[in-house]
Structures are given as C-alpha cells and as structure tokens.
Amino acid sequence: MTTAKPREIFIQGITRDGRTFRPSDWAERLAGVMSCFRPGGQLARDGHIGYSPYCVPTVINGVKCVVVNEAVRDVEPMAWDFVMNFARDNDLQVAEACLIPDARAKG
C-alpha cells in the first residue's frame, strides 16, 4: 500500500485579474508568520530564525510565490485556514503542484 504524498499549494503573487500583489515582500511576511509550524515541533537549527519547511517563499518564473505543504493542516488546522484565507481574501491565484528540488542543489 502506498501513502499519498501531501499536496503542495502554490500561492502566487498575482491576483486573479493579473495584477502583481503588493507589498513586494508579502511572500516573506506570510512565510515568516508560519515559521513556527515545523515537523514534530522541531526548532530551527542553532536557534536561528528560519522558514518552516511547510511554508516556503520562492520565485517561480519571475513570480513571487509561497509553497504551502498540506501537511501543515495536520499540524495546525487554523494555520492552514489562515494561509488559504489569505490567498482568498487577497484574490491571489492558487495552484496545486509539486515543487521539484533543483538538481544543481544536490550536486
């Protein structure tokens, strides 16, 4: 029996009518709010502040995005609702996909 991998939701910094979402650091701010939600409650290494692996800001094809792993729903359902409501309330485009690690980063 195989276990389905949790989905990743991409919140894109483009509104449904095609405008770029502002402020320009929205992705970092959203990911910063979610930084405390981590697998098994682990803390960031060396006590440094860092993003949660469940909610990561990135740029894809020149568009700021936040990749949200559906696993955060199991960790804290209210956090999941918060990010999804953020996207809805700001009329941001949302896509379901899977982030593939950069081959250059591996080797």
C-alpha positions in Angstrom: 0.0 0.0 0.0 1.4 3.4 -0.9 0.8 6.6 1.0 -0.1 9.6 -1.0 2.4 12.4 -0.7 0.9 15.6 0.9 -0.1 18.2 -1.7 1.7 21.4 -2.1 -0.3 24.5 -2.8 1.3 27.4 -4.6 0.0 30.8 -3.6 1.1 33.1 -6.4 1.7 36.8 -6.1 -0.7 37.6 -8.9 -4.3 38.4 -8.5 -7.0 36.7 -10.5 -7.2 39.8 -12.7 -3.5 39.6 -13.4 -2.1 42.4 -11.2 1.1 41.9 -9.2 0.3 41.6 -5.5 1.8 44.2 -3.1 3.7 44.8 -0.9 6.7 43.2 -2.7 7.8 41.3 0.4 4.3 39.7 1.0 5.7 36.1 0.5 8.4 36.5 3.1 6.0 38.0 5.6 3.5 35.2 5.1 6.2 32.5 5.4 7.5 34.4 8.5 4.2 34.2 10.2 4.1 30.4 9.5 7.8 29.8 10.6 6.8 28.2 13.9 5.0 25.3 12.3 7.5 22.5 11.8 7.6 18.7 11.6 7.5 17.2 15.1 7.7 20.6 16.7 11.4 20.9 15.9 13.1 24.2 16.4 15.3 26.0 13.8 18.9 24.9 13.9 21.3 26.8 16.1 18.4 28.9 17.4 18.3 31.0 14.2 15.0 32.1 12.8 14.1 30.4 9.6 11.1 29.4 7.5 9.1 26.3 8.1 9.6 23.6 5.6 5.8 23.6 5.4 5.6 27.2 4.1 8.4 28.5 1.9 8.7 31.7 -0.1 10.1 31.3 -3.6 10.1 32.8 -7.1 8.8 30.7 -10.0 9.1 32.1 -13.5 9.6 35.6 -12.1 6.5 35.4 -9.9 6.8 35.6 -6.1 5.0 32.6 -4.5 4.6 30.8 -1.2 4.7 27.0 -1.4 2.4 25.6 1.4 2.6 21.9 2.2 -0.8 20.4 3.0 0.9 18.6 6.0 0.5 21.9 7.9 -3.2 21.1 8.0 -2.5 18.2 10.3 0.0 20.2 12.5 -2.4 23.1 13.0 -5.7 23.3 11.0 -6.1 27.0 11.9 -2.7 27.8 10.3 -3.9 26.0 7.1 -7.1 28.0 7.2 -5.1 31.2 7.7 -2.9 30.8 4.6 -5.8 29.7 2.4 -8.0 32.6 3.6 -5.1 35.0 3.0 -5.0 33.8 -0.6 -8.8 34.0 -1.0 -9.1 37.4 0.8 -6.4 38.9 -1.5 -7.8 37.3 -4.6 -4.5 35.5 -5.3 -4.0 32.8 -7.8 -3.6 29.3 -6.2 -2.3 26.2 -7.9 -1.8 22.7 -6.7 1.6 21.3 -7.8 4.7 19.6 -6.5 8.0 21.5 -6.1 10.9 19.5 -7.6 14.2 20.1 -5.9 16.8 21.9 -8.1 19.3 19.3 -9.5 22.1 21.8 -9.0 21.5 21.9 -5.3 22.1 18.2 -5.0 25.4 18.0 -6.5 
